[in-house]
Structure formats: structure tokens, C-alpha cells
Amino acid sequence: MQTVFNRIAIFGVGLIGGSFALALKKSGAVRQIVGVGRSRTSLETAQQLGIIDHIADSVEEAVAGSDLIMIAAPVAQTESILRAIVPFLNAKTIVTDAGSTKADVVLAARAALGNKIAQFVPAHPIAGRELNGPEAALTDLYVCKKVVITRLPENTNDDVAAVAWAWQQCGAIIHQLNPAQHDAVFAAVSHLPHLLAYALVDDVARKPHADTLFQYAASGFRDFTRIAGSSPEMWRDITLANRVAMLEELDSYTARLAILREHLVQADGAAIEDIYSNAQKARHNWISAIEAAEKQQREGGD
């Protein structure tokens, strides 16, 4: 069984990395957290908020003595961060990430880490907000949320268990997929919805009467487009990293829209209602399953 981490280094102390730090601190699962990042201002804010205990002035300082290294930066930065840490990486240090795509991250890790690849345990927490930065971090962001570990053939059971244990201390529920399965699934249920939300808001914003449209946009528009408030840099990287699967899902969705458009052209109310009813039923079933799983998780923790 995993014991308390003596020292964890987090590359990226915003929403994801910051929430990970806060949750581990609350659970008593770590003695010290060191922060690393591109912005000194963000690191100082994270320290002031109690997210991190110390700001590392160099990668070497961050890596030295750390039991676990968490990469919570945009996925396009993963390889450069891994290349920076590998010269200082102790054989017993575990490296993990929180990237929203996995196949590209694994390729980057193999290129950067070489014969140290066994120390990298890829993971993805299925949680987030439309806000960014350390100020957005929440202690309970991961409670009853899924974390998918996409273990590599080289990973040891102990290292995978240690990463799983860290997330469990955050209140998360552990799942496992391989990287290709992960990317195909999340192209449909996460990456495509973000693309659609960004596209809709961008379309409205470019219309000549955009001010009037936004003036009358209400809760339906707000709810549908909430995720368009997320980090453009992060979602640019995710979109490009999972481009092939995204294109497949976008083509599928476009075909469904074409069918719905034809029903609208034909004023076929029955066909439109059939699509709406199927969607409503599927969503109700999905929400019920989530609520049941959350209830089981809460009761199991009592």
C-alpha cells in the first residue's frame, strides 16, 4: 500500500495541477509540493493560495528528491518538459501527467525518456472548469470524478498503484483504458463538444448584430457554451493532438446534422421529434447512471 508522498513536483499549477495539489494536501497524502511553471506570477499566486509550498528556480531543483512528478501543462509542452527532467530523474521517481490526449503523449514520452519510459504512468482526470489559473483550483474538483490511467506495458504494478492511490486521495474513481481507446472515446464526448461550443460562440460573435444576440442569450446558450470559456491554448493543443479521431467524430456529427436539416426542410415534425426523444432518453439514462455511481462512491467512503 502506498505511503505518504514526501515530495511532489507539479509542472503547471493552474486549475488541474492546483486542484491536484490542494486535494492531496487536504487528505494528508503529501508532505511538500513544489511548483514549476512558465509564469513566476502564477507560481507566486499558487504559493500565496497555499497550493504549493515552494517555487523551484530550476528543473533540477524541482526533480531532485521528488517521489512523484505531475505534468499538468498543455499537452504540446509534454515532450519538452520530459526532456528537461530526464537528466535529473531518479530511478525511483514516478512521472505522470494529466493530459486530455494520450496517444501523442505516450509517443512524446517514449521519445523524451528513452530507457526510462517505465517511470512514466499516463493518466487523465475527467474533470474541469471553464476557468483557468491557480485561482480556479478547487480542493474537491476530483471528488467522484473518473481518472483514466492508460498504463504502458513497461509500467510496474507498484508505480501504477501509486498513481492510482494519489488520485484516490483526491476522491477520484480509477478507470483504465489503452491510449488509443482513450483518444477515441474522448474525441466523441469531450473534444468534439468543446469544438462545437467554440464554433457556436465564434459564429455568433462574428455576426454584425452580435451585441443584440448576446443581449438576449439566456441559460440555454450559457449552458451549451460554458466550455468555450476554457483555455484556447490548451484546447488548440488537444484538438490538434487528437486530430484523426476528431475528424471522424466531426464527420459523424455533420452527417447527423445533415439528416436533421433535411427533416427541417421537409417540415417533418415526427422525424425531428424522434431524434429529440432519442437524445432525451439517452441523456436521462446517462445522468441516472452518473448519479447512481456517485451515490455508491459516497456510501463506500462513509
URSUL-V257283 format. One record per residue. N is the residue number from 0. RES is the residue in one letter. PHI is phi as a letter, one per 30 degrees, with the letter a starting at -180 (none if undefined). Layout:
n=N res=RES phi=PHI
n=N res=RES phi=PHI
This chain:
n=0 res=M phi=none
n=1 res=Q phi=d
n=2 res=T phi=c
n=3 res=V phi=d
n=4 res=F phi=d
n=5 res=N phi=d
n=6 res=R phi=a
n=7 res=I phi=b
n=8 res=A phi=c
n=9 res=I phi=c
n=10 res=F phi=c
n=11 res=G phi=j
n=12 res=V phi=c
n=13 res=G phi=d
n=14 res=L phi=e
n=15 res=I phi=d
n=16 res=G phi=d
n=17 res=G phi=d
n=18 res=S phi=d
n=19 res=F phi=e
n=20 res=A phi=d
n=21 res=L phi=d
n=22 res=A phi=d
n=23 res=L phi=d
n=24 res=K phi=d
n=25 res=K phi=d
n=26 res=S phi=d
n=27 res=G phi=i
n=28 res=A phi=d
n=29 res=V phi=b
n=30 res=R phi=c
n=31 res=Q phi=b
n=32 res=I phi=b
n=33 res=V phi=c
n=34 res=G phi=c
n=35 res=V phi=b
n=36 res=G phi=a
n=37 res=R phi=d
n=38 res=S phi=c
n=39 res=R phi=d
n=40 res=T phi=d
n=41 res=S phi=d
n=42 res=L phi=d
n=43 res=E phi=d
n=44 res=T phi=d
n=45 res=A phi=d
n=46 res=Q phi=d
n=47 res=Q phi=d
n=48 res=L phi=d
n=49 res=G phi=i
n=50 res=I phi=d
n=51 res=I phi=b
n=52 res=D phi=c
n=53 res=H phi=b
n=54 res=I phi=c
n=55 res=A phi=d
n=56 res=D phi=d
n=57 res=S phi=a
n=58 res=V phi=d
n=59 res=E phi=e
n=60 res=E phi=d
n=61 res=A phi=d
n=62 res=V phi=d
n=63 res=A phi=e
n=64 res=G phi=i
n=65 res=S phi=d
n=66 res=D phi=d
n=67 res=L phi=b
n=68 res=I phi=c
n=69 res=M phi=c
n=70 res=I phi=c
n=71 res=A phi=b
n=72 res=A phi=c
n=73 res=P phi=e
n=74 res=V phi=d
n=75 res=A phi=d
n=76 res=Q phi=c
n=77 res=T phi=e
n=78 res=E phi=d
n=79 res=S phi=d
n=80 res=I phi=d
n=81 res=L phi=d
n=82 res=R phi=d
n=83 res=A phi=d
n=84 res=I phi=d
n=85 res=V phi=e
n=86 res=P phi=d
n=87 res=F phi=c
n=88 res=L phi=d
n=89 res=N phi=d
n=90 res=A phi=d
n=91 res=K phi=c
n=92 res=T phi=d
n=93 res=I phi=c
n=94 res=V phi=c
n=95 res=T phi=b
n=96 res=D phi=b
n=97 res=A phi=b
n=98 res=G phi=d
n=99 res=S phi=d
n=100 res=T phi=b
n=101 res=K phi=b
n=102 res=A phi=d
n=103 res=D phi=d
n=104 res=V phi=d
n=105 res=V phi=d
n=106 res=L phi=d
n=107 res=A phi=d
n=108 res=A phi=d
n=109 res=R phi=d
n=110 res=A phi=d
n=111 res=A phi=d
n=112 res=L phi=c
n=113 res=G phi=h
n=114 res=N phi=d
n=115 res=K phi=c
n=116 res=I phi=e
n=117 res=A phi=d
n=118 res=Q phi=d
n=119 res=F phi=c
n=120 res=V phi=c
n=121 res=P phi=d
n=122 res=A phi=a
n=123 res=H phi=b
n=124 res=P phi=d
n=125 res=I phi=c
n=126 res=A phi=a
n=127 res=G phi=l
n=128 res=R phi=b
n=129 res=E phi=d
n=130 res=L phi=c
n=131 res=N phi=b
n=132 res=G phi=i
n=133 res=P phi=d
n=134 res=E phi=d
n=135 res=A phi=d
n=136 res=A phi=d
n=137 res=L phi=b
n=138 res=T phi=d
n=139 res=D phi=c
n=140 res=L phi=e
n=141 res=Y phi=c
n=142 res=V phi=d
n=143 res=C phi=i
n=144 res=K phi=c
n=145 res=K phi=d
n=146 res=V phi=b
n=147 res=V phi=c
n=148 res=I phi=c
n=149 res=T phi=c
n=150 res=R phi=e
n=151 res=L phi=c
n=152 res=P phi=e
n=153 res=E phi=d
n=154 res=N phi=d
n=155 res=T phi=d
n=156 res=N phi=d
n=157 res=D phi=d
n=158 res=D phi=d
n=159 res=V phi=d
n=160 res=A phi=d
n=161 res=A phi=d
n=162 res=V phi=d
n=163 res=A phi=d
n=164 res=W phi=d
n=165 res=A phi=e
n=166 res=W phi=d
n=167 res=Q phi=d
n=168 res=Q phi=d
n=169 res=C phi=d
n=170 res=G phi=j
n=171 res=A phi=d
n=172 res=I phi=c
n=173 res=I phi=d
n=174 res=H phi=b
n=175 res=Q phi=b
n=176 res=L phi=b
n=177 res=N phi=d
n=178 res=P phi=e
n=179 res=A phi=d
n=180 res=Q phi=e
n=181 res=H phi=e
n=182 res=D phi=d
n=183 res=A phi=d
n=184 res=V phi=d
n=185 res=F phi=d
n=186 res=A phi=d
n=187 res=A phi=d
n=188 res=V phi=c
n=189 res=S phi=b
n=190 res=H phi=d
n=191 res=L phi=d
n=192 res=P phi=e
n=193 res=H phi=d
n=194 res=L phi=e
n=195 res=L phi=d
n=196 res=A phi=d
n=197 res=Y phi=d
n=198 res=A phi=d
n=199 res=L phi=d
n=200 res=V phi=d
n=201 res=D phi=d
n=202 res=D phi=d
n=203 res=V phi=d
n=204 res=A phi=d
n=205 res=R phi=d
n=206 res=K phi=d
n=207 res=P phi=d
n=208 res=H phi=c
n=209 res=A phi=e
n=210 res=D phi=e
n=211 res=T phi=d
n=212 res=L phi=d
n=213 res=F phi=d
n=214 res=Q phi=d
n=215 res=Y phi=c
n=216 res=A phi=d
n=217 res=A phi=b
n=218 res=S phi=d
n=219 res=G phi=d
n=220 res=F phi=d
n=221 res=R phi=d
n=222 res=D phi=d
n=223 res=F phi=d
n=224 res=T phi=c
n=225 res=R phi=e
n=226 res=I phi=d
n=227 res=A phi=d
n=228 res=G phi=d
n=229 res=S phi=d
n=230 res=S phi=d
n=231 res=P phi=d
n=232 res=E phi=d
n=233 res=M phi=d
n=234 res=W phi=d
n=235 res=R phi=d
n=236 res=D phi=d
n=237 res=I phi=d
n=238 res=T phi=e
n=239 res=L phi=d
n=240 res=A phi=d
n=241 res=N phi=c
n=242 res=R phi=e
n=243 res=V phi=d
n=244 res=A phi=d
n=245 res=M phi=d
n=246 res=L phi=d
n=247 res=E phi=d
n=248 res=E phi=d
n=249 res=L phi=d
n=250 res=D phi=d
n=251 res=S phi=d
n=252 res=Y phi=d
n=253 res=T phi=d
n=254 res=A phi=d
n=255 res=R phi=d
n=256 res=L phi=d
n=257 res=A phi=d
n=258 res=I phi=d
n=259 res=L phi=d
n=260 res=R phi=d
n=261 res=E phi=d
n=262 res=H phi=d
n=263 res=L phi=d
n=264 res=V phi=e
n=265 res=Q phi=d
n=266 res=A phi=h
n=267 res=D phi=d
n=268 res=G phi=d
n=269 res=A phi=d
n=270 res=A phi=d
n=271 res=I phi=d
n=272 res=E phi=d
n=273 res=D phi=d
n=274 res=I phi=d
n=275 res=Y phi=d
n=276 res=S phi=d
n=277 res=N phi=d
n=278 res=A phi=d
n=279 res=Q phi=d
n=280 res=K phi=d
n=281 res=A phi=d
n=282 res=R phi=d
n=283 res=H phi=e
n=284 res=N phi=d
n=285 res=W phi=d
n=286 res=I phi=d
n=287 res=S phi=d
n=288 res=A phi=d
n=289 res=I phi=d
n=290 res=E phi=d
n=291 res=A phi=d
n=292 res=A phi=d
n=293 res=E phi=d
n=294 res=K phi=d
n=295 res=Q phi=d
n=296 res=Q phi=d
n=297 res=R phi=d
n=298 res=E phi=d
n=299 res=G phi=d
n=300 res=G phi=c
n=301 res=D phi=d
